[in-house]
Amino acid sequence: MRIQDVIQGKTSRAVVTIGPDATVRELVALLAEHNVGALVVSDDGEAVTGIVSERDVVRRLHADTGVLDVAVREIMTAEVRTCDGGDDLTDLMQTMTQHRIRHVPVVADGRLTGIISIGDVVKNRIGELEFERDQLDSYVHQT
């Protein structure tokens, strides 16, 4: 299965981005408003400058309660692992596991086209397993 197949199955394909100069307070508001766990950091909504997650906020908040007023660029991950829609989902699962990441931007020709989360991957895998189970059940109960 390809990453684009998972992206097409998502209820919302919109990618919420935030500028690197926005405050962490604005970031938290967007995370809550869109009920997501991470945002792609981008100046123009197309180029990936970084990624920032709820975990990034929590880890910094523990050390510095004033973090809400700093720029997103101060807490974001600048070295972002991305994937292409044509990449194999199994390879992405290995990357996510190996690097302990939960959100991966999907990029085509240098442009942000989507984001895939570990939740998307798990949902897809459960769907595959249910389909296989139903097929086996049907086969076993044929008369």
N, CA and C of each residue as an Amber inpcrd file, in Angstrom:
protein
   429
   0.8440000  -1.1710000   0.0000000   0.0000000   0.0000000   0.0000000
   0.8960000   1.2440000   0.0000000   0.4290000   2.2500000  -0.6760000
   1.1670000   3.5030000  -0.8000000   0.5920000   4.5560000   0.1500000
   1.4300000   5.5100000   0.5090000   1.0280000   6.5770000   1.4220000
  -0.1390000   7.3750000   0.8470000  -0.1390000   7.5990000  -0.4630000
  -1.2330000   8.3560000  -1.0800000  -2.5750000   7.6590000  -0.8840000
  -2.5870000   6.3280000  -0.8010000  -3.8340000   5.5980000  -0.5590000
  -4.3870000   5.9060000   0.8310000  -3.4990000   6.0170000   1.7940000
  -3.9200000   6.3490000   3.1580000  -4.4070000   7.7930000   3.2130000
  -3.6830000   8.6950000   2.5710000  -4.0590000  10.1110000   2.5560000
  -5.4450000  10.2860000   1.9320000  -5.7080000   9.5660000   0.8460000
  -7.0010000   9.6860000   0.1690000  -8.1500000   9.1840000   1.0410000
  -7.8510000   8.2780000   1.9600000  -8.8780000   7.7330000   2.8370000
  -9.1650000   8.5880000   4.0630000  -8.3810000   9.6440000   4.2720000
  -8.5910000  10.4990000   5.4370000  -9.8340000  11.3590000   5.2400000
 -10.5150000  11.6360000   6.3330000 -11.7130000  12.4700000   6.2440000
 -11.3650000  13.9050000   5.8880000 -10.2130000  14.3680000   6.3460000
  -9.7620000  15.7060000   5.9980000  -8.3240000  15.6280000   5.5130000
  -8.0870000  16.1590000   4.3360000  -6.7350000  16.1440000   3.7790000
  -6.0190000  17.4750000   3.9780000  -6.7030000  18.4220000   4.6050000
  -6.1080000  19.7360000   4.8410000  -4.9490000  19.6040000   5.8260000
  -3.8750000  20.3240000   5.5560000  -2.7250000  20.3390000   6.4570000
  -2.6740000  21.7110000   7.1170000  -2.7490000  21.7090000   8.4220000
  -2.6890000  22.9600000   9.1700000  -1.2180000  23.3090000   9.3650000
  -0.8620000  24.5300000   8.9990000   0.5190000  24.9800000   9.1670000
   0.5480000  26.1990000  10.0780000   1.7350000  26.4950000  10.5410000
   1.9530000  27.6810000  11.3690000   3.2980000  28.2780000  10.9750000
   3.3890000  29.5790000  11.0070000   4.6390000  30.2520000  10.6850000
   5.6460000  30.1320000  11.8100000   6.9220000  30.1480000  11.4960000
   7.9510000  30.0040000  12.5250000   8.0050000  31.1600000  13.5130000
   7.4620000  32.3160000  13.1410000   7.4780000  33.4710000  14.0340000
   6.2390000  33.5690000  14.9190000   5.2740000  32.6870000  14.7050000
   4.0810000  32.6630000  15.5640000   4.5140000  32.2440000  16.9700000
   3.7210000  32.6090000  17.9500000   4.0610000  32.2290000  19.3270000
   3.5690000  30.8140000  19.6260000   4.1580000  30.2250000  20.6360000
   3.7370000  28.9010000  21.0840000   2.2900000  28.9690000  21.5620000
   1.8830000  30.0960000  22.1120000   0.4900000  30.2760000  22.5410000
  -0.4510000  30.1290000  21.3340000  -0.0770000  30.7240000  20.2040000
  -0.8720000  30.5900000  18.9720000  -0.8660000  29.1480000  18.4850000
   0.2660000  28.5040000  18.6290000   0.3860000  27.0890000  18.2640000
  -0.5890000  26.2410000  19.0610000  -0.5970000  26.4320000  20.3660000
  -1.4900000  25.6590000  21.2370000  -2.9420000  25.8740000  20.8410000
  -3.2970000  27.1050000  20.5150000  -4.6710000  27.4080000  20.0930000
  -5.0280000  26.6560000  18.8100000  -4.1080000  26.6230000  17.8510000
  -4.3740000  25.9070000  16.5920000  -4.4570000  24.3960000  16.8000000
  -3.5820000  23.8580000  17.6430000  -3.6420000  22.4270000  17.9430000
  -5.0120000  22.0630000  18.5190000  -5.4980000  22.8750000  19.4460000
  -6.8000000  22.6210000  20.0700000  -7.9360000  22.8310000  19.0810000
  -7.8730000  23.9060000  18.3180000  -8.9360000  24.2290000  17.3590000
  -9.1180000  23.1310000  16.3200000  -8.0190000  22.5730000  15.8470000
  -8.0910000  21.5620000  14.7910000  -8.0160000  20.1290000  15.3230000
  -7.8860000  19.9910000  16.6330000  -7.8270000  18.6870000  17.2850000
  -6.7580000  17.7960000  16.6550000  -5.5530000  18.3470000  16.5250000
  -4.4220000  17.6100000  15.9630000  -3.2670000  17.6240000  16.9550000
  -2.3100000  16.7410000  16.7330000  -1.1860000  16.6180000  17.6470000
   0.0790000  17.3030000  17.1930000   0.1050000  17.7590000  15.9380000
   1.3060000  18.4210000  15.4200000   0.9300000  19.3280000  14.2600000
   1.7530000  20.3450000  14.0530000   1.5790000  21.2420000  12.9160000
   2.8890000  21.3250000  12.1440000   2.7630000  21.4570000  10.8440000
   3.9280000  21.7000000  10.0080000   4.2470000  23.1860000  10.1100000
   5.5010000  23.5010000  10.3020000   5.9440000  24.8940000  10.3530000
   6.3410000  25.2880000   8.9330000   5.7210000  26.3770000   8.4530000
   5.9540000  26.8050000   7.0780000   5.6960000  28.3000000   6.9510000
   6.5520000  28.9540000   6.1800000   6.3610000  30.3800000   5.9200000
   5.2380000  30.6150000   4.9170000   5.1030000  29.6900000   3.9610000
   4.1700000  29.9090000   2.8570000   3.0950000  28.8320000   2.7010000
   3.0660000  27.8490000   3.5880000   2.0780000  26.7800000   3.4880000
   2.4610000  25.6830000   2.5130000   3.6170000  25.8260000   1.8650000
   4.0600000  24.8120000   0.8940000   5.4210000  24.2230000   1.2430000
   6.3670000  25.0540000   1.6470000   7.7060000  24.5830000   2.0020000
   7.7260000  24.1940000   3.4790000   8.3320000  23.0640000   3.7720000
   8.4020000  22.5840000   5.1530000   9.6530000  23.1590000   5.8180000
   9.4200000  24.0140000   6.8240000  10.5100000  24.6210000   7.5810000
  10.8170000  23.8050000   8.8250000   9.7750000  23.1560000   9.3680000
   9.9260000  22.3600000  10.5790000   8.6140000  21.6830000  10.9180000
   8.5930000  21.0480000  12.0600000   7.3700000  20.4300000  12.5770000
   7.3920000  20.6150000  14.0900000   6.2190000  20.8080000  14.6600000
   6.1260000  21.0290000  16.1030000   4.9040000  20.2800000  16.6270000
   5.0900000  19.6090000  17.7550000   4.0190000  18.7690000  18.2960000
   3.6640000  19.1650000  19.7200000   2.6040000  18.5680000  20.1970000
   2.1930000  18.7670000  21.5840000   3.3290000  18.3890000  22.5330000
   4.0330000  17.3240000  22.1980000   5.1460000  16.8750000  23.0440000
   6.2340000  17.9370000  23.1510000   6.5100000  18.6140000  22.0240000
   7.5100000  19.6790000  22.0550000   7.1040000  20.7600000  23.0480000
   5.8420000  21.1040000  23.0490000   5.3280000  22.1380000  23.9550000
   5.4520000  21.6750000  25.4070000   4.9970000  20.4640000  25.6730000
   4.9910000  19.9600000  27.0400000   6.4120000  19.8590000  27.5920000
   7.3200000  19.3600000  26.7870000   8.6990000  19.2130000  27.2630000
   9.3370000  20.5630000  27.5820000   9.0570000  21.5650000  26.7650000
   9.6060000  22.9020000  27.0200000   8.8790000  23.5850000  28.1720000
   7.5910000  23.3590000  28.2850000   6.8020000  23.9680000  29.3590000
   7.2870000  23.4920000  30.7220000   7.6860000  22.2480000  30.7970000
   8.2180000  21.6910000  32.0450000   9.4590000  22.4600000  32.4980000
  10.3070000  22.8190000  31.5380000  11.5620000  23.5060000  31.8560000
  11.4040000  25.0220000  31.9480000  10.4190000  25.5760000  31.2220000
  10.2880000  27.0280000  31.1330000   8.8220000  27.4120000  30.9820000
   8.2050000  27.9080000  32.0280000   6.7800000  28.2600000  31.9630000
   6.5140000  29.4550000  31.0660000   7.5340000  30.1880000  30.6880000
   7.3680000  31.3240000  29.7820000   7.4020000  30.9340000  28.3180000
   7.4430000  29.6540000  28.0360000   7.5690000  29.1730000  26.6560000
   6.3900000  29.5860000  25.7770000   5.2520000  29.8410000  26.3670000
   4.0690000  30.1900000  25.5730000   4.2470000  31.4830000  24.7850000
   5.1750000  32.3200000  25.2210000   5.3780000  33.6020000  24.5540000
   6.5840000  33.6210000  23.6100000   7.2490000  32.4760000  23.4340000
   8.3900000  32.4260000  22.5050000   7.9080000  32.0070000  21.1170000
   8.7600000  32.2140000  20.1320000   8.4270000  31.8520000  18.7520000
   8.4800000  30.3380000  18.5730000   7.6110000  29.8570000  17.7130000
   7.5450000  28.4280000  17.4010000   8.9180000  27.9090000  16.9660000
   9.6770000  28.7150000  16.2290000  10.9930000  28.2860000  15.7500000
  11.9120000  27.8440000  16.8860000  11.6480000  28.3280000  18.1050000
  12.4860000  27.9850000  19.2550000  12.2570000  26.5620000  19.7570000
  11.1050000  25.9930000  19.4670000  10.8150000  24.6470000  19.9830000
  10.5770000  23.6190000  18.8790000  10.5140000  24.0400000  17.6260000
  10.2120000  23.1210000  16.5290000  11.3970000  22.1960000  16.2340000
  11.0960000  21.1150000  15.5660000  12.1200000  20.2310000  15.0260000
  12.4060000  20.7160000  13.6160000  13.6370000  21.1150000  13.3770000
  13.9960000  21.6870000  12.0710000  14.3800000  20.6130000  11.0490000
  14.9190000  19.4850000  11.5110000  15.2700000  18.3890000  10.6130000
  14.0650000  17.4680000  10.5150000  13.2710000  17.6760000   9.4910000
  11.9980000  16.9730000   9.3710000  12.1310000  15.7910000   8.4150000
  11.6770000  14.6540000   8.8580000  11.6020000  13.4900000   7.9810000
  10.2970000  13.6090000   7.2090000  10.3940000  13.5590000   5.9040000
   9.2120000  13.6510000   5.0540000   9.0930000  12.3950000   4.2260000
   7.9700000  12.2590000   3.5470000   7.7690000  11.1340000   2.6430000
   7.0540000  11.6420000   1.4060000   6.9850000  10.7800000   0.4100000
   6.2980000  11.0660000  -0.8480000   5.0450000  10.1940000  -0.8970000
   4.0260000  10.6680000  -1.5630000   2.7870000   9.9090000  -1.6670000
   2.9600000   8.5410000  -2.2890000   3.9690000   8.3750000  -3.1100000
   4.2200000   7.0930000  -3.7570000   5.0400000   6.1240000  -2.9300000
   5.5220000   6.5730000  -1.7710000   6.3200000   5.7020000  -0.9060000
   5.4670000   4.5890000  -0.3180000   6.1290000   3.4940000   0.0120000
   5.4550000   2.3390000   0.5860000   5.1390000   2.5860000   2.0680000
   3.9300000   2.2310000   2.4720000   3.4870000   2.4630000   3.8490000
   4.3210000   1.6630000   4.8450000   4.7410000   0.4680000   4.4770000
   5.5620000  -0.3470000   5.3770000   6.8800000   0.3520000   5.6850000
   7.4820000   0.9790000   4.6840000   8.7220000   1.7170000   4.9060000
   8.4880000   2.8810000   5.8630000   7.3620000   3.5710000   5.7020000
   7.0420000   4.6820000   6.5900000   6.8500000   4.1930000   8.0230000
   6.1960000   3.0600000   8.1910000   5.9950000   2.5150000   9.5320000
   7.3450000   2.2360000  10.1950000   8.2710000   1.7010000   9.4380000
   9.6020000   1.4340000   9.9820000  10.3000000   2.7250000  10.3680000
  10.1850000   3.7400000   9.5250000  10.7960000   5.0430000   9.8210000
  10.1940000   5.6430000  11.0860000   8.8750000   5.5960000  11.1980000
   8.2030000   6.1580000  12.3690000   8.6430000   5.4370000  13.6480000
   8.7510000   4.1300000  13.5630000   9.1540000   3.3460000  14.7250000
  10.6160000   3.5930000  15.0740000  11.4740000   3.5400000  14.0760000
  12.9100000   3.6940000  14.2940000  13.2670000   5.0670000  14.8690000
  12.6060000   6.1040000  14.3880000  12.9420000   7.4590000  14.8090000
  11.9850000   8.0230000  15.8600000  11.0330000   7.1890000  16.2820000
  10.0710000   7.5660000  17.3150000   9.3460000   8.8620000  16.9720000
   8.8100000   8.9050000  15.7580000   8.0480000  10.0710000  15.3210000
   6.6140000   9.6530000  15.0330000   5.6950000  10.5750000  15.2480000
   4.2800000  10.2680000  15.1190000   3.5960000  10.9970000  13.9770000
   4.2870000  11.9580000  13.3710000   3.7080000  12.7440000  12.2790000
   4.7690000  12.9510000  11.2020000   4.3960000  12.6880000   9.9530000
   5.3380000  12.8450000   8.8460000   4.6580000  13.6330000   7.7260000
   5.2130000  14.7800000   7.3660000   4.6710000  15.5440000   6.2410000
   4.8770000  14.7840000   4.9270000   3.8940000  14.8910000   4.0500000
   3.9770000  14.2930000   2.7170000   4.3230000  15.4270000   1.7570000
   5.3930000  15.2480000   1.0060000   5.9090000  16.2990000   0.1390000
   6.0720000  15.7620000  -1.2800000   5.6570000  16.5740000  -2.2600000
   5.8480000  16.2420000  -3.6740000   6.4360000  17.4570000  -4.3680000
   7.5480000  17.2690000  -5.0350000   8.2220000  18.3640000  -5.7470000
   8.4790000  19.5650000  -4.8400000   8.8720000  19.2930000  -3.5940000
   9.1820000  20.3680000  -2.6600000   7.9840000  21.0620000  -2.0470000
   6.7710000  20.5790000  -2.3780000   5.5350000  21.1900000  -1.8660000
   4.8410000  20.2590000  -0.8780000   4.3900000  20.8290000   0.2140000
   3.6270000  20.0900000   1.2080000   2.2720000  19.6970000   0.6180000
   1.9790000  18.4000000   0.6140000   0.7100000  17.9320000   0.0490000
  -0.1750000  17.2200000   1.0650000   0.3840000  16.8880000   2.2320000
  -0.4010000  16.1900000   3.2380000   0.4270000  15.9280000   4.4740000
  -0.1810000  15.2720000   5.4180000   0.5280000  14.8290000   6.6170000
  -0.0770000  13.4990000   7.0170000   0.7660000  12.5970000   7.4510000
   0.2880000  11.2870000   7.8740000   0.7220000  11.0690000   9.3180000
  -0.2000000  10.6030000  10.1280000   0.0930000  10.3970000  11.5410000
   0.1050000   8.9040000  11.8500000   0.6360000   8.5720000  12.9860000
   0.6430000   7.1820000  13.4170000  -0.7950000   6.6730000  13.5440000
  -1.7200000   7.5560000  13.9090000  -3.1350000   7.1730000  13.9810000
  -3.6870000   6.7860000  12.6200000  -3.2710000   7.5260000  11.5710000
  -3.6950000   7.1810000  10.2130000  -3.1680000   5.8040000   9.8220000
  -1.9250000   5.5360000  10.1860000  -1.2930000   4.2570000   9.8560000
  -2.0060000   3.1170000  10.5730000  -2.2770000   3.2990000  11.8600000
  -2.9440000   2.2560000  12.6450000  -4.3560000   2.0090000  12.1180000
  -5.0930000   3.0750000  11.8380000  -6.4520000   2.9370000  11.3020000
  -6.4370000   2.1390000   9.9970000  -5.4810000   2.4490000   9.1350000
  -5.3640000   1.7430000   7.8730000  -5.0510000   0.2650000   8.0940000
  -4.1310000  -0.0150000   8.9950000  -3.7410000  -1.4030000   9.2580000
  -4.9140000  -2.1910000   9.8450000  -5.6680000  -1.5900000  10.7230000
  -6.8480000  -2.2660000  11.2830000  -7.8360000  -2.5880000  10.1680000
  -8.0410000  -1.6430000   9.2550000  -8.9290000  -1.8860000   8.1170000
  -8.4660000  -3.0610000   7.2730000  -7.1630000  -3.1480000   7.0280000
  -6.6140000  -4.2640000   6.2550000  -6.8540000  -5.5930000   6.9740000
  -6.6090000  -5.6130000   8.2800000  -6.7990000  -6.8420000   9.0500000
  -8.2640000  -7.2610000   9.0970000  -9.1650000  -6.3020000   9.2240000
 -10.5940000  -6.6320000   9.2160000 -11.0150000  -7.1980000   7.8710000
 -10.5020000  -6.6380000   6.7940000 -10.8130000  -7.1420000   5.4540000
 -10.3170000  -8.5820000   5.3130000  -9.0920000  -8.8480000   5.7270000
  -8.5420000 -10.2010000   5.6430000  -9.3650000 -11.1740000   6.4860000
  -9.7470000 -10.7420000   7.6830000 -10.5610000 -11.5930000   8.5490000
 -11.8840000 -11.9370000   7.8730000 -12.5280000 -10.9210000   7.2850000
 -13.8130000 -11.1440000   6.6200000 -13.6600000 -12.0850000   5.4320000
 -12.5740000 -11.9430000   4.6910000 -12.3330000 -12.8220000   3.5530000
 -12.1130000 -14.2630000   4.0080000 -11.3310000 -14.4410000   5.0570000
 -11.0950000 -15.7910000   5.5860000 -12.3860000 -16.3910000   6.1510000
 -13.1590000 -15.5710000   6.8540000 -14.4260000 -16.0520000   7.4040000
 -15.3640000 -16.4930000   6.2900000 -15.4250000 -15.7110000   5.2410000
 -16.2580000 -16.0440000   4.0880000 -15.8040000 -17.3370000   3.4340000
 -14.5250000 -17.5000000   3.3050000 -13.9560000 -18.7130000   2.6940000
 -14.2680000 -19.9520000   3.5350000 -14.0860000 -19.8390000   4.8370000
 -14.3030000 -20.9670000   5.7470000 -15.7680000 -21.3790000   5.7950000
 -16.6780000 -20.4130000   5.6720000 -18.1070000 -20.6970000   5.8110000
 -18.8240000 -20.8690000   4.4800000 -18.0830000 -21.0480000   3.3990000
 -18.7220000 -21.3040000   2.1020000 -19.3720000 -22.6850000   2.1290000
 -20.4720000 -22.8110000   1.4210000 -21.1080000 -24.1330000   1.3500000
 -21.1580000 -24.6200000  -0.0690000
